[in-house]
Amino acid sequence: MSGGFGEVFRALRVRDFRLFVLGQIVSVAGTWMMVVAQDWLVLGLTGGSASALGTVTALQFAPLLLLTLYGGRLADRYDKRALLTVANVVSCALALVLAVLVLAGEVRLWHVYVFACALGVVNSVEVPARMAFVGELVGSELLPNASALSAAYFNVARVVGPALSGLFISVAGVGWVMLVNAASYAATVVALRLMRDGAGRARRRGDRVRVVDGLKAAGRFDLVVPLVLVAVVGLFGLNFQLTLPLLATQVHHAGASTFGVVTAVFAAGSLLAAMLTTVRRGRPSARLVAGAAVGFGVLEASVGVVSAYGPSMVLLFLTGGASIYFAQAANHRVQLGVPPELRGRILALYTLILQGSTPLGALLVGWLADRWGVRWGFVAGGLVSLVAGLAAVAVERRDRTAAAPADPAVREPAGKRARP
């Protein structure tokens, strides 16, 4: 690879990262097929209840509130490759059990609730380990590029997965989609086992790994502002696992064959933004992170206002791009602001804030959608994100002004200061 094209994909020169990406593309595509199938199953079991869909989303993300910081400690202390292998095997077993229940015609709503909660427990360990593992595979210099490529393959899978899921649901049914998802975890397990023995190695036994050290590091002002912004935007604005299926069914009246189109359009915008961020080489500024939140808020609110299918899809595409651009900017600012030995715990805190806010946000947006319609979920989330971004811009500007040295031209000479 050479020139601009080579720069975009430069982290793929690392053999173990190439293996990781190949396994993840297959596995994440299966996961997104599962997301659409699970949402469709819940809507079918409940007659289209937004509250039930919100409850499933909340249960899947609630364990992150309790366990992710401990998961980050595990990622900094133990072999990340082994942790990821175990997490993927357990996820496969959970998906397989639910698929069998659906295919046997014995599935009940509480089964989906249990599955969602159990998967959330696994993810509380898998997510921080996976995010820290990427940095360990490629090193700090290639980390922004590798992180952007990770977001890119995630969104490639997010485009392909829902489209395939809608087709599979129409032809074979929800249960077979879940079975395909269970099989997809094998790709990641195989890729992990083919890596060199040193990948994801554990820390030395004498090293102390404490959660509190990560929390202390996150107390710096340059980390607090983006983390708070992520918390607000994540709580109110990033509830697309709930709002996208509701938008498809309630506003655009999609059937099973086109159910994945809305998610695919959103993901296509996310993919474009992820590819744009692959050229990033250093830590983004606080102003860039805040500005990304402002742009995202404007676009998300616009999705709730526009009703025509064509313009709605265009805005949804742009909103998908803005959401991933904001998330990547915040991730890089936080991750590149700490030393490698703390990244597992810092990324666990970032994950806790970003995804741990989802249970509360899902319940709130589900309640809002049931009473006033899903459009208000988009409008409210967008407006809150906009205000939060503007507040972050103001805070960043005040901090920059306070840190700037006084202008020598207007500074009073020391010898002519008035005596007390």
Helices and strands as residue ranges (DSSP letters): H 3-8, G 10-13, H 15-46, H 50-77, H 80-103, H 109-138, H 143-171, H 174-194, H 211-217, H 221-236, H 240-246, I 247-251, G 256-258, H 259-276, G 277-279, H 286-305, H 309-335, G 340-342, H 343-356, H 358-372, H 374-403, G 414-416
